[in-house]
Amino acid sequence: MFVSNRRRVLAVLALFCIPAFVVAQPPKRPITAADYDSWNSIQGQTLSRDGKFLAYLVGPVVGDREYVILNLATGKEWRHKTAGAAPEATPGDPSIEPSTPPAPTTPTVPTGPRGPGGRFGGGGPTRIAFTPDNKRVVFLVAPLRAEVEAAQKAKKDPPKGALCIQDLATGNVRRIEGATSFELPSEPSPYLAYRPERPAEKTPKPATPAAPPPKAKTDGDDELDDQQPMPPAVPPRAVSPTGSELGLRNLEDNTDRKIADVISFGFTKDARQLWYIAGSKKEETNGVYLLSLEKSAAAHAILSGKGRYTSLTWDDKQTQLAFLCDREASTPGARSKLTVYHWSRTPALVSTKTEAASNSKAVEVVTATTSGMRAGWEIVDRGLSFAADGQSLYISTAPPRKTTKDPPGERPNVELWHWRDEMIVPMQKVRGTATANPTYRAVYHLGDRRLVQITDESMANINFARQGHWAYGSDDRPYKTLVGFDANYNDLYLVNVQTGQRQMILRKKEGELTWSPGGKYLLHHDGKNWLSVAVPSLKTTNLTAKIPASFFREEHDTPNPALSYSMAGWTADDRSVLLYDRFDIWLVAPDGSSAKNLTQGAGRKAGVQLRYLPLDPEERTIDLAKPLLLRAENLETRQQGFYRLQPDGALEQLHMAARGFSAPTKAKDADVCILTSTTFYDPPDVYVTTTKFDNLRKVTTANPQKAQLLWGKAELIKYRSADGVPLSGILVKPENFDPAKKYPMIVYIYERLSQNLHNFVRPRAGTSINATYYASNGYLVLMPDIAYTIGYPGQSALKCVLPAIDAVVDQGGVNEKAIGIQGHSWGGYQTAYMITQTNRFRAAAAGAPVVNMISAYDGIRWSTGLPRQFQYERTQSRIG
């Protein structure tokens, strides 16, 4: 008996001697709203040029964030705290209401070359950057929230941010306190430019008001009629903007050079010089300057003196630049007008040590009186750029500005609508200034010093070929009254940039044309086929009519022309264009002489959609002599991955998985790529691999707290609509789903949603249900695809959603007495319709729904002023 009791005691004692590290993990818990704001996201991930380091910003929706710099070989990382973003606005539905395509605009105009840089307030990839020599990483930090709140409580000045420069070899960090932005050269250089904090402007004491003038007598009324004061005879000259200090840091010896009154700046592509525009209260020092990065060099004034200098732009090779300046008018009090100046940067001028450099000045090339300028027109600051070949300048011009005056007395609040108006009144209000005071485009040919006005009231928009010899213009005047209930149409013209002469290409064309890189062809899609237009003969060729494949969206179901599957790009010299069908890539001669399936039908045979992924952001044409990286997606299973197409036509599968992948980013000088990968269950962390994609290595864990939370897992379901159309849907089940139990189910609808199978849904509030939250809390979530019959949108939804529910119910696990439905906007309409047609649902939530299409047909989108009629006639509402 004694022995038996002793053994029992020893056994009990043994229970208390279990090693401390064996601790039971707490059970996972459901997500609550308290988890929303703490959810972390990764932003601005970037690689060093040698591929050895990764940097990114990570942090929650609300709260401070961290910069992370990671050595990819050793795993060593450095973390630096910075302020987080303000609480985000409640997100809307992921599907956006459709709108008519924006009217064609003139090309966006760069103001000069920009290297990697950043400033406070934006977040994203411009806030952290590696130096091109791979020695350092540079980033901006903002004061933490606690520091700001403490300063406010103590009634002290708010703390300042800083520019941090970390040595990648030692980890040492140097700070430049108060810096607010920075820029690095695009090539190796020891220099960095940054903006110190701008000193607060001293507010002058208000001047003692002058005594009012004596009142004038008017027609028996002894009160001065001061409703409309007389304007000055000549508008005063605009005050030139003033710049602020710019710092130039030598990263090797940590010395600084300060440059005063800088408005804008940038490094040249060769990293040998810094250009900047100066604006000072002492206007005689205003100007455009070029500074050699040699320590002893003085800045060279390309042009200086009183005036406002703006819109500096370089040609592609940076052998010349141009800018605008409104140097003071010769007539006192007269309003000065903008002038275009040009300056050539010959090899001798790269160094400021030569006499030629010190004497080189910009020359005036275009003024308001230049031959070719319309009478009364002038140059405006709405874009200045070089053609790609550097032989001409694109300039913005405008006729005299229109001004309107209200009659004396109270302004009447009256809207006058007329059926002949080109735009309804709300559109006129939104577009008022732009419509009343339009700007146009002219071309200045540098070789023969000749100005040609290209656009005007009869053809307002232009799209230049890259090489600058031709352009196509558009005129929407005959069709403006159709906007709002039909579509945007234009008459399109081929324009000879040398002469301004126009030739009609197409009448009443919906959509735009695209230029080939060499400007030999224009390409467009007519809703079914791709067509080319040869330049300048205007010979039109249908490129795809005889190819045994469809080049329009096969699932198109709205009452407008079908979209194309897009294109990959062009080969050199405009020899071929690469076009997509639903699955494969075709190599097509733009004159229609040949067509070849580059992927040899492998995509369609396997049900895998193949798309070209360029890794060089500066690539302009596709080189078929090199292997092509392809993105791949199986449209049946939604697996994603990557293939490689060899020059000999061999197609190699590199990686496929039941996951989603972002487009990879490659290190500039190494075979190292980063990308993000997700499933519904796995958040978008960063993976590192090579261009072989043979080993994807996860290198971030942004949300370790997820391991303690119950989640959901998504799977693809298949079903047929009531009309027999094969469809797919997403079914999200709780992570701990038990097939023996019955679960409530929420149906979320919009249009087709199955393509989102591998999207990670971050827990957050919104105008639509959060599938992650509901799955975590024990719900099934069904997101079915809907295929539409034009004219019957509500009925179409009913015929697709109910069979999807039945397909899930047939699997088991659904509590049929607890099925709800939710949709927002377009999904809200369909929800509102369906609950009048079926008793399948026990609960419904229709967010921002249209419940009466007849009254909604004449509704107005107040942000754009557009009537909603087009939505029913041509797009999502599908009345047709």
C-alpha positions, 0 to 999 in steps of 0.5 A, spaced: 500 500 500 505 504 501 509 503 495 502 504 491 501 511 494 508 513 493 507 512 485 501 516 485 505 522 489 510 521 484 506 521 478 502 527 480 509 531 481 511 529 474 505 533 472 508 539 475 515 538 472 513 539 465 518 544 462 516 551 461 517 552 454 511 547 453 505 551 453 498 550 450 497 555 445 490 559 446 485 557 442 484 562 436 478 567 436 473 570 432 475 577 429 472 583 432 471 590 430 477 592 434 482 588 430 480 593 424 485 599 425 491 594 427 491 591 421 498 592 417 499 593 410 506 593 406 507 599 402 513 602 397 517 595 397 523 596 393 530 593 391 537 595 391 540 595 384 544 589 386 538 585 389 542 585 396 537 589 400 529 590 400 526 596 403 519 597 405 514 601 409 509 597 414 504 599 419 497 599 421 491 603 418 491 607 424 498 608 428 505 609 427 509 605 422 516 602 420 521 602 415 524 596 414 531 595 411 532 587 410 539 584 408 536 578 403 542 574 404 543 574 412 536 576 414 539 582 418 534 587 418 533 594 421 527 598 423 525 605 423 519 608 426 515 614 423 508 617 423 502 613 420 497 615 416 491 619 418 485 614 419 482 612 412 475 614 410 470 608 410 471 605 403 466 604 398 464 598 394 470 595 391 466 596 384 465 603 382 460 605 378 461 606 370 462 613 367 463 615 360 470 614 357 474 621 359 475 625 353 481 625 349 487 630 352 493 632 350 499 628 352 501 629 359 508 633 359 514 632 364 517 637 367 524 634 367 527 628 369 526 625 376 530 620 380 528 616 386 525 621 391 520 623 396 516 628 401 512 627 407 504 626 406 504 621 401 507 614 403 508 609 398 514 608 394 517 615 393 518 615 401 524 610 401 530 609 396 536 606 395 542 610 392 544 608 385 551 605 388 548 600 393 551 603 399 546 607 402 538 607 403 535 614 404 528 615 407 524 620 411 521 620 418 515 624 421 514 625 428 510 620 432 503 621 434 505 620 441 511 626 440 506 630 437 501 630 442 506 631 448 508 637 444 501 640 443 499 638 451 506 642 453 504 647 448 511 647 445 512 647 438 511 641 434 517 636 433 520 636 426 521 630 421 528 628 418 531 625 412 535 619 414 541 616 411 543 609 413 549 606 411 548 599 409 555 596 411 555 598 418 547 600 419 549 607 422 544 612 420 545 620 419 539 625 420 538 631 417 533 634 421 527 638 418 528 636 411 521 635 408 523 631 401 529 628 397 531 626 390 537 622 388 540 621 381 538 616 377 546 613 376 551 612 381 553 619 384 555 621 391 550 627 392 543 627 394 538 633 394 533 635 399 529 640 402 530 643 409 523 645 412 521 652 409 521 658 415 514 660 417 513 667 413 512 673 418 505 675 418 506 683 417 502 687 421 495 690 417 496 697 415 492 702 417 486 703 412 486 709 408 480 714 408 475 712 403 474 717 397 469 722 397 462 719 395 460 721 388 453 724 386 449 719 381 442 721 378 439 724 385 442 718 389 447 721 394 450 713 395 456 711 391 454 705 386 460 701 389 457 694 387 461 693 381 468 697 382 472 699 376 477 694 374 484 697 373 485 699 365 491 693 365 491 687 369 497 687 373 503 683 372 503 676 376 508 676 382 513 671 381 513 665 386 519 665 391 523 658 392 526 656 398 532 653 400 535 647 397 540 642 400 546 638 396 549 633 401 555 630 399 554 623 402 562 621 402 564 627 406 557 629 409 558 636 407 552 640 405 552 646 400 545 650 400 542 653 394 537 659 396 530 660 393 529 654 389 522 653 386 524 646 382 530 642 381 532 635 378 539 631 377 541 630 369 541 623 367 548 622 367 548 625 374 553 630 373 549 636 374 543 639 377 538 644 374 534 648 378 529 654 377 530 660 382 525 665 384 527 670 389 524 676 392 530 680 389 527 678 382 533 680 378 536 673 381 530 669 378 532 664 373 534 657 370 541 655 373 545 649 371 550 647 377 556 642 376 556 637 382 564 638 382 565 642 389 568 648 386 564 649 381 559 655 381 552 655 378 551 657 371 545 662 369 542 659 363 537 665 363 536 670 369 533 676 371 526 679 373 520 674 371 517 668 372 520 661 370 517 655 369 515 648 365 522 646 364 523 640 360 529 636 357 529 632 351 530 624 351 537 625 350 538 631 355 542 635 349 537 641 350 532 644 354 526 649 354 522 653 359 517 658 359 518 665 362 514 672 362 520 677 363 517 683 365 514 687 359 517 693 356 511 698 357 510 700 364 504 696 367 503 692 361 502 685 363 508 681 360 506 674 356 510 668 356 515 666 352 519 659 350 526 659 351 531 654 348 538 652 350 543 646 348 547 642 352 553 640 348 558 636 350 563 642 352 557 645 356 557 639 361 563 641 364 562 648 367 570 649 366 570 651 359 569 658 356 563 656 352 559 653 358 560 660 362 557 664 356 552 659 353 545 662 354 538 660 353 535 664 347 528 666 345 524 662 340 517 663 341 513 669 343 506 671 342 508 675 336 512 669 332 510 668 325 504 662 325 501 664 332 494 666 331 492 674 332 491 675 339 493 668 342 499 667 347 503 662 350 500 659 356 503 654 362 499 648 360 504 643 358 511 644 354 515 638 352 520 635 346 518 630 341 522 624 342 527 625 336 528 632 339 527 636 333 520 640 335 517 643 341 510 642 343 507 648 346 500 650 349 497 656 346 490 660 347 486 665 345 484 671 349 481 669 355 473 670 356 471 674 362 463 675 364 460 681 368 454 680 372 450 686 371 449 691 377 445 689 383 443 682 386 445 676 381 439 672 379 439 665 381 436 662 375 438 656 371 436 656 363 436 650 360 435 649 352 434 643 348 440 645 343 445 646 349 451 642 347 451 640 355 446 640 360 447 645 365 450 641 371 455 639 366 456 646 364 458 648 371 463 642 372 467 644 366 465 651 366 472 654 366 476 649 362 470 650 357 470 657 357 477 658 356 480 652 352 487 651 351 490 648 344 497 645 342 502 648 337 509 645 334 515 649 334 520 646 329 527 647 331 531 646 325 527 651 321 525 655 326 517 655 324 511 655 329 505 651 326 498 651 330 496 644 330 489 644 334 484 650 335 476 650 336 475 646 330 479 640 333 481 641 340 485 634 342 491 631 339 495 625 340 502 626 337 506 620 334 512 619 339 517 621 333 513 627 332 512 627 324 505 625 325 499 626 330 492 624 330 486 629 332 479 629 334 473 633 334 467 631 338 463 637 336 458 634 332 456 629 337 456 633 344 449 632 345 449 625 345 454 625 351 450 623 357 445 618 353 449 615 348 457 615 348 463 619 347 464 620 339 469 623 335 471 625 328 478 623 327 484 626 323 491 625 321 495 631 322 501 633 318 505 636 324 510 640 319 504 643 316 498 642 320 494 639 314 489 634 316 486 628 313 479 625 315 481 618 318 474 616 321 467 619 322 463 618 329 469 613 332 467 611 339 474 610 343 481 612 341 487 610 336 494 608 339 500 609 335 505 604 333 512 606 337 515 609 330 509 612 328 508 608 321 501 605 324 495 607 328 491 601 331 484 601 333 479 596 335 472 596 333 468 591 338 470 585 334 477 586 330 483 589 330 484 594 325 491 598 322 491 605 319 497 606 315 501 613 315 500 617 311 496 613 306 491 611 311 490 604 308 486 601 313 487 593 314 483 588 318 488 584 322 484 579 325 478 577 321 481 571 318 485 569 324 481 563 327 480 566 334 476 571 338 479 578 339 473 581 343 471 579 350 467 573 349 463 574 356 461 581 354 454 582 356 453 590 356 449 594 350 456 597 347 461 595 343 465 589 346 472 591 349 478 587 346 483 583 350 488 588 349 495 588 346 502 586 349 506 591 344 510 592 338 517 589 336 522 594 333 521 598 327 513 597 327 514 590 324 509 587 328 504 587 333 503 582 339 495 582 340 491 577 345 486 573 344 482 570 350 488 565 352 494 566 347 499 571 344 499 573 336 504 576 332 501 580 327 504 584 321 501 591 321 500 591 314 496 584 314 501 580 311 502 575 316 499 572 323 502 567 327 500 564 334 506 565 338 504 561 344 502 556 339 495 555 342 498 552 348 494 557 352 487 555 349 488 548 349 490 548 357 485 553 359 491 558 361 491 565 359 498 568 357 500 575 358 506 578 357 510 581 363 516 586 361 521 587 367 524 593 364 520 599 366 524 603 360 522 598 355 519 601 349 519 595 344 519 587 345 525 584 343 523 577 340 530 574 340 530 574 348 526 570 352 519 573 354 516 572 361 509 571 361 503 571 367 499 565 367 492 564 369 488 558 369 481 561 367 477 554 370 481 553 376 484 560 377 491 558 379 496 563 377 503 563 375 509 564 370 511 561 364 517 563 359 516 563 352 523 562 348 525 565 342 525 558 338 517 558 340 518 553 346 513 555 352 516 553 359 512 553 365 516 556 371 511 556 377 503 555 378 500 555 384 493 556 387 495 563 389 495 570 386 501 573 384 503 581 383 507 583 377 514 582 379 519 587 380 526 586 378 533 589 381 536 593 375 543 590 376 541 583 378 537 577 377 533 578 383 525 579 383 520 581 388 513 580 388 507 579 393 502 573 393 496 572 396 490 567 398 484 568 401 487 566 407 494 568 406 495 576 406 500 579 401 507 578 404 513 579 400 517 574 396 523 574 393 525 569 387 529 570 380 527 570 373 526 562 373 521 563 379 524 556 381 524 558 389 519 563 392 522 565 398 517 569 403 521 574 407 516 578 410 510 577 416 506 583 416 501 581 420 503 575 426 497 577 430 493 573 424 495 566 427 491 568 433 485 569 429 479 564 426 479 566 418 476 563 412 478 559 406 475 560 399 474 555 394 471 555 387 464 552 386 461 550 379 454 551 377 449 553 371 444 558 371 437 557 369 438 558 362 444 553 362 450 558 362 456 555 366 458 559 371 463 559 377 462 562 384 467 563 390 464 560 397 468 562 403 467 557 409 470 558 416 477 556 418 474 551 423 468 548 418 464 542 420 460 539 415 456 535 420 453 542 422 449 547 419 451 554 418 448 561 416 450 564 409 450 571 406 450 572 399 454 578 396 453 580 389 455 585 384 457 582 377 462 576 376 466 575 382 470 569 381 476 572 378 477 574 386 478 567 388 485 568 391 484 576 393 486 577 401 480 581 404 483 585 410 478 586 416 475 592 415 469 596 415 465 598 409 459 599 405 459 592 403 460 585 407 467 583 409 467 576 407 473 575 412 469 578 418 463 573 417 467 567 415 471 568 422 464 569 426 461 562 423 458 564 416 458 561 409 459 567 404 457 566 397 459 570 391 456 568 385 458 570 378 452 573 374 451 573 366 446 578 363 441 578 358 441 585 355 434 588 357 433 584 363 438 585 368 434 583 375 431 577 372 439 575 369 441 576 377 435 572 379 437 566 374 444 566 376 444 567 384 438 562 386 442 556 382 448 558 385 445 558 392 442 551 390 449 548 388 452 550 395 446 547 399 447 541 395 454 540 398 451 540 405 452 545 411 447 550 410 442 553 414 436 554 409 432 558 414 438 563 415 440 565 408 441 573 407 443 577 401 447 583 400 449 588 395 451 595 394 450 600 388 449 595 382 449 590 387 444 594 391 439 594 385 439 587 384 438 585 391 432 590 391 429 586 385 430 579 387 427 580 394 420 582 390 421 575 386 423 570 391 422 568 398 429 564 399 432 570 403 431 571 410 435 578 411 437 583 405 441 589 405 441 593 399 446 599 399 445 605 395 440 601 391 436 604 385 429 601 386 426 605 380 429 605 374 424 609 370 426 615 375 433 614 376 434 614 368 434 621 368 438 622 374 444 626 374 451 625 377 453 631 380 460 630 381 461 630 373 454 633 371 453 627 367 445 625 366 445 617 368 441 615 361 448 612 358 448 608 364 442 604 362 442 605 354 450 603 354 453 600 360 452 597 367 444 597 367 443 594 361 437 596 359 439 597 352 
